[in-house]
Structures are given as C-alpha cells and as structure tokens.
Amino acid sequence: MLEINCPYCGKRSQNEFSYGGDASVKRPELGKEVSDKEWDEFIYFRKNIKGKHSEFWHHIAGCRQWFKVLRSTSTHEIFKTAKIEEEL
C-alpha cells in the first residue's frame, strides 16, 4: 500500500486518493482551432513511461484537492508531491 503525502493534509493511505492522469500532457489552448489529429493525440495517445513520472492525484476522501505527484512507475516510490501551481 502506498502512503501519499497530500500537500494540504499530510501523509495518508492511498485508499483516500484517486489517480487523475499524466500531468505532463498539455491540453490544447482554449479558444484556438484544434485539428482532429491534435485532439486525437491529446485524448487517446499517451507514452508508457518507465521510471519517474509526473501525475495528477485527487484527495477524494480528504480535502478534495487536486495535486501533482512525482512517482516511479516501476517501483511506485513517491519522490515528491506539490500543489497544482507548484513545480515538481
């Protein structure tokens, strides 16, 4: 079981959290025309990274805040957590 350090609440069991996806994927700019190819790449295509990876997590059973986690996809070791607006 993982223990995740919520930047708002402190360390909690992984059961309190929900994985929110790859934090390195950039959403297309709002109000800008986006081609079908660009939209498909944003929605469907992801890299399967082995090693350190930036992710979004949601503290669903606590403060309900979204934050970022730098985690190893091969060992599940968590290196750092940060608020959405902070750098990892």
C-alpha positions, 0 to 999 in steps of 0.5 A, a space after each residue: 500500500 502506498 502512503 501519499 503525502 497530500 500537500 494540504 493534509 499530510 501523509 495518508 493511505 492511498 485508499 483516500 486518493 484517486 489517480 487523475 492522469 499524466 500531468 505532463 500532457 498539455 491540453 490544447 489552448 482554449 479558444 484556438 482551432 484544434 485539428 482532429 489529429 491534435 485532439 486525437 493525440 491529446 485524448 487517446 495517445 499517451 507514452 508508457 513511461 518507465 521510471 519517474 513520472 509526473 501525475 495528477 492525484 485527487 484527495 477524494 476522501 480528504 480535502 478534495 484537492 487536486 495535486 501533482 505527484 512525482 512517482 516511479 512507475 516501476 517501483 511506485 516510490 513517491 519522490 515528491 508531491 506539490 500543489 497544482 501551481 507548484 513545480 515538481 
